[in-house]
Amino acid sequence: MPHSLLASGIGVNPLDNPKRVPYGLGTIQNRYDTLLAAVKRLHAAEAASLKRAEARAALPPGSTRARVTTANAQWAQAAEDRDRCQEYLARLLEGFPDLR
């Protein structure tokens, strides 16, 4: 499910309950697919956070307060999303003792 659907509250958010496999009957393949999707989501969230941090750092001296505040808020939102993805992946990995 694309991030925009999760962020808008539409659909099932797997971050709410990582012990429940949101796809299929919970077979091993589905669990690994869920894990792979979480890793991909974390990678995308880290890239977005880095992009926002670079944009924030690229603001020239003398930027308006509105631009600085907007850049800070966008970076904070991306960093929070990255942190949620890291926590979700850590909780998922608890179910895979062979991958630790």
C-alpha positions as CSV (number, residue, x, y, z in Angstrom):
1,M,0.0,0.0,0.0
2,P,1.6,3.3,-1.0
3,H,2.7,5.6,1.8
4,S,0.2,8.4,0.8
5,L,-2.7,6.0,1.5
6,L,-1.3,5.1,4.9
7,A,-0.6,8.8,5.8
8,S,-4.1,9.8,4.8
9,G,-5.6,7.1,7.1
10,I,-7.1,5.1,4.3
11,G,-6.5,1.4,4.5
12,V,-4.8,-0.8,7.1
13,N,-1.7,0.6,8.7
14,P,0.6,-2.3,9.5
15,L,2.4,0.0,12.0
16,D,-0.5,-0.4,14.3
17,N,-0.1,-4.1,14.9
18,P,3.1,-5.7,13.6
19,K,2.3,-9.1,15.2
20,R,-0.6,-9.5,12.8
21,V,0.4,-10.2,9.2
22,P,-1.7,-8.0,7.0
23,Y,-1.5,-10.1,3.9
24,G,-3.0,-13.6,3.3
25,L,-3.0,-16.3,5.9
26,G,0.3,-15.6,7.5
27,T,2.4,-18.1,5.6
28,I,6.2,-17.9,5.7
29,Q,6.3,-16.3,2.2
30,N,3.8,-13.7,3.2
31,R,5.8,-12.9,6.3
32,Y,9.0,-12.5,4.2
33,D,7.1,-10.3,1.7
34,T,5.9,-8.2,4.6
35,L,9.5,-7.9,5.9
36,L,10.8,-7.0,2.4
37,A,8.1,-4.3,2.1
38,A,9.1,-2.9,5.4
39,V,12.8,-2.7,4.4
40,K,11.9,-1.0,1.2
41,R,9.7,1.4,3.0
42,L,12.5,2.2,5.5
43,H,14.9,2.8,2.6
44,A,12.4,5.2,1.0
45,A,11.8,7.0,4.3
46,E,15.5,7.4,4.9
47,A,16.0,8.9,1.5
48,A,13.1,11.3,2.0
49,S,14.5,12.4,5.4
50,L,17.9,13.0,3.9
51,K,16.4,15.0,1.0
52,R,14.5,17.2,3.5
53,A,17.5,17.7,5.6
54,E,19.6,18.7,2.6
55,A,16.9,21.1,1.5
56,R,16.7,22.6,5.0
57,A,20.5,23.0,5.1
58,A,20.5,24.6,1.6
59,L,18.4,27.6,2.7
60,P,20.5,30.7,2.2
61,P,21.2,33.0,5.1
62,G,18.5,35.6,5.5
63,S,15.7,33.2,4.5
64,T,12.3,34.2,5.7
65,R,11.0,32.8,8.9
66,A,8.2,31.1,6.9
67,R,10.6,29.3,4.7
68,V,12.7,28.1,7.6
69,T,9.7,27.0,9.6
70,T,8.3,25.1,6.6
71,A,11.7,23.4,5.9
72,N,12.0,22.4,9.6
73,A,8.5,21.0,9.7
74,Q,9.0,19.0,6.5
75,W,12.2,17.6,7.8
76,A,10.7,16.8,11.2
77,Q,7.8,15.0,9.5
78,A,10.1,13.0,7.3
79,A,12.3,12.1,10.3
80,E,9.3,10.9,12.3
81,D,8.2,8.7,9.4
82,R,11.7,7.3,9.2
83,D,11.7,6.6,13.0
84,R,8.3,4.9,12.7
85,C,9.5,2.7,9.9
86,Q,12.6,1.7,11.9
87,E,10.5,0.8,14.9
88,Y,8.1,-1.2,12.8
89,L,11.0,-3.1,11.2
90,A,12.5,-3.8,14.6
91,R,9.2,-5.2,15.8
92,L,8.9,-7.3,12.7
93,L,12.4,-8.7,13.1
94,E,11.4,-10.0,16.6
95,G,9.3,-12.6,14.7
96,F,12.4,-13.7,12.7
97,P,15.0,-14.9,15.3
98,D,17.1,-16.5,12.5
99,L,17.7,-13.0,10.9
100,R,19.1,-11.3,14.0
